[in-house]
């Protein structure tokens, strides 16, 4: 951090210096240009008066080494006089911008850049009463020429600025970092630091207190994790053994050709079951961590239920189960991903454990400041003695039927944990053989 602050201060100082230099050079160039244009115009007017009084004799006494180039042009553009070239060998000047302006308005000026000489030429022309035009030109130095002229003082100032920047950056970076390096993180609220760091110190203090308060809970959580790991190992082992066994038979070449397709279908089915199990485990692990990373926002539960129905409609048709949705647009503040997971798992279970030609009814209603989601089915129901355990991980009421429908035993556990994160209440009303009704009551605002 010290290096970053040091570099930032140096960079800022040098940037200001370079920007200031550019602005000054731009201002000086503009000032010199305007001054030279005014001077050139005055010189042109004086020379015009001289020509009016003395005619061509005015040029006889001029020093041909003057800083100005003087050109006298006829109204037709032909050159009468030039102090640097033979007039007869010079081209017609009628199309020159300053000559055109002078013939039309009495006075004209222009500027042209010479790439060969790296100079900017300024032109000023005055029309005389006899219709001729007197033009003076002057070579103006470019900004690069000015910079070369100021090279020595600029380099001196630049070196001084660099040295001062290094000294200032070193001193300031040390003074800024010193309070941070001496922070007492064991007692964050006793630190005398910058106001900007106070929220961070408060947060550290709250986290430390929370860690101390949750130590016992963490130990309990670790025990739950160990039990969960053992259950996961057992659940993963079953499909893996099936996949390995069928694959080994095919590899050994002892499978009849007509049995290859059923074996492949079994491998695919077990692989899909394994993939679903892994996804559920990942989701449940995230929920165990308190749902950190989920985005809270306003969501329409009715729209989420519609999306779930679209996703499960093919499965419902295969099971000959009808899906019904009742209610209106119902918005609440929560995690759309978890809301979708709750509705999906409840509906998926309702389809899998339903009777043929059964129904699954999804109802949304508003009760004062809470949103109530109800998912009921006409399925096999849940025995009363099992109702307290169905939200446990990997618990199955009917293990044989669960294996048949391909359940992972994690769906209702995911529902419970997702509901807890969003401060929702979960209740169950079920009669064996007559179906089940799950009711989730969400607070409208968390």
Secondary structure, DSSP 8 states (H G I E B T S, - for coil): -HHHHHHHHHHHHHHHHHHHHHHHHHHHHHHHHHHHHHHHHHHHHHHHHHHHHHGGGGGTTS-TTSSSEEEEE-TTS-EEEESSS-GGGS---TT-HHHHHHHHHSEEEEEEEETTTTEEEEEEEEE-TTS-EEEEEEEEE-HHHHHHHTHHHHHHHHHHHHHHHHHHHHHHHHHHHHHHHT--STTGGG----GGGHHHHHHHHHHHHHHHHTHHHHHHHHHHHHHHHHHHHHHHHHHHHHHHHHHHHHHHT-S-HHHHHHHHHHHHHHHHHHHHHHHHHHHHHHHHTTSTT---EEEEHHHHHHHHHHHHHHHHHHTT-EEEEE----EEEE-HHHHHHHHHHHHHHHHHTS-TT-EEEEEEEEETTEEEEEEEE-SS---GGGTTTTTSTT--SSHHHHHHHT--S-HHHHHHHHHHHTT-EEEEEEETTTEEEEEEEEES--
